[in-house]
Amino acid sequence: MTSPHAEQLGRARTAAEYASVIALLDTDLNDALRCRAELAQAEDRAVFGDGDLAAARAALDDCNAAIALLERTIDAAGKRRTEAAASEARADIAALGDEIKARAALLGERWSTVHRLVELLRQQLFEADALARAIATANGLFDAAGVADLKVNLTTTRRTAMAGPRAAAPARLSRPALQADRLLLSFLSPGGALDPRPALGAPVKRPEVRRCEVRRSEGVKSKFLPASTPTSNPFGERG
C-alpha cells in the first residue's frame, strides 16, 4: 500500500471516503496481481536456467506479501465503511426523528387552526340560519300583504355571496382529507348541503307517465275494475 493511500485511509471518516480509498486499493491490488503473474513466469524461466532463481523467488515473495497486505487493508477498510454507513444511517434516522417532531408540532398548530375555523364556521352558519329564517318569515308576510316585490330571494343571495375563487386542492391528498374537502365544497356549491335545490342549469327530469291500455272487448272485464262494479256506464262514460 502506498503512502498516499495510507494517509487517505487514516483521514477517512464517512462511508463515501472509505469507498474512495477502497477503489484505489483495488487498483493497486490488480496491479500487484498482474505483477505476480509476470514474476511467476520469470521464476519458471529461472528454474530452467534463464535468470537468477533466488532473485526471482525473492521478488515473488515480496509481491505475495504486498498482495496479502493489500487484501487485509481492503478487508479492514470495508469493515470501517460498513460501520460508517451504519453510523450515518443512525444519524439520518435521528435527524429524521427531529424533523418529524418539528412537523408534528406544526401539525398540531394546523389542527388547532382547523378547530378554530370550524367553530367559527359553525357560529357563522348559526347566525346565517337565524337571518334566513327571519327573512323567510318576512317573505310570507309580504305574500300575505300582496307586496311580493319586497320579497328577498334567499337562494340568489346565498349563491351570490358564496361565489368567487376557490383554493386548488394539492395533487396528493389523503382519502379523509379529500372527503372533508368535498364536504366543505358542498357548502359553497349549488345543490350542496346548504342548497338542496338543483344546480343552476341542471336539466330537469320529468316523471314518465305510464299509460295502461285497457281492453274492452265484449264479454271481457277490465283488470282495473272490481268484478262487482257495473261496466255499463263507468265514471260517466257514455253507453
Backbone torsions as a table, in degrees:
resi	resn	phi	psi	omega
1	MET	NA	129.4	-178.4
2	THR	-75.7	159.1	-177.2
3	SER	-61.8	-43.3	178.3
4	PRO	-57.7	-38.2	-180.0
5	HIS	-67.9	-38.1	178.6
6	ALA	-63.6	-41.2	178.6
7	GLU	-65.3	-41.8	179.4
8	GLN	-65.0	-39.2	178.9
9	LEU	-66.1	-36.1	178.6
10	GLY	-69.2	-31.6	-179.4
11	ARG	-85.4	-15.3	-176.0
12	ALA	-64.4	136.3	178.4
13	ARG	-130.6	-31.3	-177.1
14	THR	-100.3	163.9	178.6
15	ALA	-62.7	-36.0	179.4
16	ALA	-66.5	-40.1	179.1
17	GLU	-66.4	-41.3	176.5
18	TYR	-63.1	-40.0	179.3
19	ALA	-62.9	-37.7	178.4
20	SER	-64.4	-43.0	178.9
21	VAL	-66.8	-40.3	179.5
22	ILE	-61.5	-37.2	177.5
23	ALA	-62.8	-40.0	177.2
24	LEU	-66.6	-41.3	178.4
25	LEU	-64.9	-37.7	176.5
26	ASP	-61.4	-39.0	177.3
27	THR	-63.1	-44.5	177.5
28	ASP	-62.6	-38.6	-179.9
29	LEU	-65.0	-41.8	177.9
30	ASN	-63.3	-39.9	177.2
31	ASP	-63.7	-40.6	179.9
32	ALA	-66.8	-36.5	178.1
33	LEU	-65.8	-41.4	176.6
34	ARG	-64.6	-39.4	178.5
35	CYS	-64.1	-39.5	179.2
36	ARG	-63.9	-36.9	177.9
37	ALA	-63.8	-41.2	179.0
38	GLU	-67.3	-40.0	179.0
39	LEU	-67.6	-33.7	177.2
40	ALA	-64.9	-39.4	176.6
41	GLN	-65.7	-39.2	177.8
42	ALA	-64.2	-36.8	177.1
43	GLU	-64.2	-42.3	179.1
44	ASP	-61.6	-41.4	179.0
45	ARG	-66.4	-36.2	-179.9
46	ALA	-68.0	-31.1	177.3
47	VAL	-59.5	-35.4	-179.1
48	PHE	-95.0	18.5	172.1
49	GLY	93.0	4.6	-179.6
50	ASP	-102.0	83.7	179.1
51	GLY	115.1	174.2	-178.7
52	ASP	-86.0	113.0	-175.8
53	LEU	-68.1	-40.3	-178.8
54	ALA	-65.0	-44.0	179.4
55	ALA	-65.4	-38.3	179.6
56	ALA	-65.1	-42.5	179.9
57	ARG	-69.0	-37.3	178.0
58	ALA	-63.8	-43.8	178.4
59	ALA	-63.3	-38.8	179.4
60	LEU	-67.4	-38.0	177.5
61	ASP	-64.3	-42.1	178.0
62	ASP	-62.6	-39.6	178.9
63	CYS	-65.3	-43.1	177.9
64	ASN	-62.3	-38.6	177.9
65	ALA	-65.0	-40.9	177.9
66	ALA	-64.3	-39.1	178.8
67	ILE	-64.8	-43.6	179.3
68	ALA	-62.1	-41.1	178.6
69	LEU	-64.8	-42.1	178.6
70	LEU	-63.3	-41.6	180.0
71	GLU	-64.1	-41.7	177.9
72	ARG	-66.1	-39.1	179.8
73	THR	-66.2	-42.7	178.5
74	ILE	-63.2	-41.0	178.9
75	ASP	-63.3	-44.1	178.9
76	ALA	-65.5	-40.7	178.4
77	ALA	-65.0	-36.5	177.7
78	GLY	-63.4	-40.3	177.6
79	LYS	-65.3	-41.3	177.9
80	ARG	-64.7	-37.8	178.0
81	ARG	-63.8	-41.1	178.3
82	THR	-62.6	-43.0	178.9
83	GLU	-65.0	-40.4	179.2
84	ALA	-65.3	-40.7	179.3
85	ALA	-63.8	-40.9	178.5
86	ALA	-65.3	-40.2	178.5
87	SER	-64.8	-40.4	178.5
88	GLU	-66.2	-37.0	178.2
89	ALA	-64.6	-42.1	177.5
90	ARG	-63.7	-38.6	177.6
91	ALA	-65.1	-39.7	178.1
92	ASP	-63.8	-41.1	179.2
93	ILE	-64.4	-41.4	178.9
94	ALA	-63.7	-42.1	178.0
95	ALA	-63.9	-40.0	177.7
96	LEU	-63.8	-38.1	177.3
97	GLY	-61.3	-43.1	177.5
98	ASP	-63.3	-40.5	179.9
99	GLU	-64.8	-40.7	-179.5
100	ILE	-67.0	-36.0	176.7
101	LYS	-62.3	-42.3	178.3
102	ALA	-64.5	-40.7	178.7
103	ARG	-67.3	-35.4	178.1
104	ALA	-64.0	-40.4	176.5
105	ALA	-62.7	-41.8	178.4
106	LEU	-66.1	-36.9	177.7
107	LEU	-63.2	-40.9	177.0
108	GLY	-60.1	-40.1	177.2
109	GLU	-64.0	-41.0	179.2
110	ARG	-63.1	-45.1	-179.8
111	TRP	-65.2	-35.2	176.2
112	SER	-62.7	-40.3	177.1
113	THR	-65.6	-40.5	177.5
114	VAL	-60.7	-43.8	179.3
115	HIS	-60.2	-44.4	-179.5
116	ARG	-63.4	-42.8	-178.8
117	LEU	-69.7	-36.7	178.0
118	VAL	-64.7	-43.0	177.5
119	GLU	-64.2	-38.6	176.3
120	LEU	-64.3	-40.9	177.5
121	LEU	-61.4	-43.8	179.4
122	ARG	-61.8	-42.8	179.6
123	GLN	-62.6	-41.9	178.4
124	GLN	-65.1	-38.4	178.1
125	LEU	-64.4	-41.2	178.7
126	PHE	-61.1	-45.8	-178.9
127	GLU	-67.9	-39.2	178.1
128	ALA	-64.6	-38.8	179.1
129	ASP	-64.8	-40.9	178.4
130	ALA	-62.9	-42.2	177.7
131	LEU	-64.8	-41.9	-179.4
132	ALA	-63.1	-40.3	179.0
133	ARG	-66.2	-38.0	178.3
134	ALA	-65.5	-40.4	179.3
135	ILE	-68.7	-38.8	178.0
136	ALA	-61.9	-39.1	177.3
137	THR	-64.5	-41.4	178.5
138	ALA	-66.0	-37.5	176.8
139	ASN	-59.7	-39.8	177.0
140	GLY	-63.4	-39.7	177.4
141	LEU	-65.8	-38.1	178.3
142	PHE	-64.0	-40.4	177.2
143	ASP	-61.4	-45.9	-178.0
144	ALA	-65.1	-32.0	-179.4
145	ALA	-85.3	-3.8	179.3
146	GLY	76.6	22.2	178.2
147	VAL	-119.5	62.0	-176.7
148	ALA	-63.8	-19.6	-179.8
149	ASP	-68.3	-13.8	178.1
150	LEU	-87.4	-7.0	-177.4
151	LYS	-67.3	151.0	177.8
152	VAL	-109.7	129.2	178.1
153	ASN	-81.3	105.6	-176.5
154	LEU	-65.4	-38.4	-178.9
155	THR	-64.7	-46.0	179.3
156	THR	-63.1	-41.2	179.3
157	THR	-61.5	-44.7	-178.7
158	ARG	-66.6	-46.2	-177.2
159	ARG	-65.8	-37.0	178.1
160	THR	-66.2	-41.4	-178.6
161	ALA	-68.2	-30.5	-176.0
162	MET	-95.0	2.2	176.9
163	ALA	-78.5	151.8	178.6
164	GLY	142.7	176.5	-177.7
165	PRO	-66.6	152.0	179.8
166	ARG	-127.1	149.6	179.3
167	ALA	-68.9	138.2	179.2
168	ALA	-80.1	134.6	178.3
169	ALA	-72.3	145.0	178.7
170	PRO	-66.6	162.2	-178.1
171	ALA	-63.9	-37.6	179.5
172	ARG	-109.6	118.8	-178.6
173	LEU	-142.3	133.3	-179.6
174	SER	-66.9	160.9	-178.7
175	ARG	-61.2	-45.9	177.9
176	PRO	-61.6	-40.0	179.2
177	ALA	-66.2	-37.1	178.8
178	LEU	-64.8	-41.7	178.1
179	GLN	-65.3	-41.2	178.3
180	ALA	-64.4	-38.7	179.1
181	ASP	-64.3	-41.0	177.8
182	ARG	-63.7	-38.3	178.5
183	LEU	-64.0	-42.8	178.9
184	LEU	-64.8	-40.5	178.7
185	LEU	-66.0	-27.3	179.6
186	SER	-66.0	-22.4	175.6
187	PHE	-72.1	-25.1	-176.1
188	LEU	-99.3	-23.9	-171.9
189	SER	-85.0	143.0	172.9
190	PRO	-60.3	136.7	-177.6
191	GLY	81.8	8.9	-178.4
192	GLY	-87.7	-155.7	-174.3
193	ALA	-62.3	-36.4	-178.9
194	LEU	-95.2	-1.0	-176.3
195	ASP	-139.1	79.7	-175.6
196	PRO	-67.8	-9.7	179.7
197	ARG	-74.9	158.2	178.9
198	PRO	-60.3	152.3	178.6
199	ALA	-65.0	155.0	179.9
200	LEU	-60.8	131.9	179.4
201	GLY	83.1	0.9	-179.3
202	ALA	-71.9	138.9	179.3
203	PRO	-66.2	140.1	179.7
204	VAL	-93.5	121.8	-178.8
205	LYS	-90.2	115.1	-180.0
206	ARG	-84.9	139.8	180.0
207	PRO	-66.7	139.9	179.5
208	GLU	-79.0	136.3	178.5
209	VAL	-101.0	115.8	-179.1
210	ARG	-88.7	126.3	179.1
211	ARG	-98.9	126.7	179.9
212	CYS	-103.1	127.0	178.9
213	GLU	-89.9	131.3	179.7
214	VAL	-115.5	116.0	178.1
215	ARG	-79.6	131.2	-179.6
216	ARG	-117.8	48.7	177.1
217	SER	-68.2	153.6	-177.4
218	GLU	-64.9	128.0	178.9
219	GLY	85.7	-0.4	-179.6
220	VAL	-115.5	125.8	-179.3
221	LYS	-85.6	148.8	178.0
222	SER	-69.8	141.8	179.5
223	LYS	-75.7	-8.5	179.6
224	PHE	-94.2	-1.6	-178.5
225	LEU	-118.7	138.9	176.8
226	PRO	-62.2	154.3	-177.0
227	ALA	-65.6	-26.3	-176.5
228	SER	-85.3	-7.0	-177.4
229	THR	-84.1	129.8	178.5
230	PRO	-65.1	142.3	-177.9
231	THR	-109.3	7.3	-177.8
232	SER	-70.1	-35.2	-177.2
233	ASN	-146.6	67.1	-175.8
234	PRO	-75.9	131.2	174.2
235	PHE	52.0	36.7	176.0
236	GLY	78.9	13.4	179.3
237	GLU	-69.0	138.3	179.9
238	ARG	-72.1	136.6	179.6
239	GLY	-95.4	NA	NA
